[in-house]
């Protein structure tokens, strides 16, 4: 399993809306929004390790149909839709998730076909339902370095999607579709 050393992830969200043509041309209006995952660590030997890795916002309000572009300049990420109750809120479930002791993170790693030890998954994109990001279990792997990936937000208007990075399960956010 990959361990976090530091990360900066930018998630760029772009939506294009077609406007009816007045002549034979079609005008396109583009709305852009950026989601950032902030990073930073510090430690004192034999005392503590502190991670400041997190989503910049707790809640992102996005239109259904938006294409979400996810990029990283750091370690890999596994952005996954989970039940609200599966997001670790205390240290014990966080450790179970992070260190492969079962639970939602182990299920996500298995769905992606991660090899034992380190390595890339055999299935970078998992859709539990129809194509798109709309269902618990939908997940995308973003490789390290200048890795990137895209997903289409297909959840119905008014739906809440709870996200976590299964590699770094303290990194949690929510998408509210509009």
Buried (B, 14 or more C-beta within 10 A) or exposed (E): BBEBEEBBBBBBBBBEEEEEEEEEEEEEEEEEBEBBBEBEEEEEEEEEEEBEBBBBEEEBEBBBBBBBBBBBBBBBBBBBBBEEEBBBEEEEBBEBBBEEEEBBBBBBBEBBBBEEEEEBBEEBBBBEEEEBBBBBBBBBBBBBEEBBBBBBBBBEEEBEBBBBBBBBBBBBBBBBBE
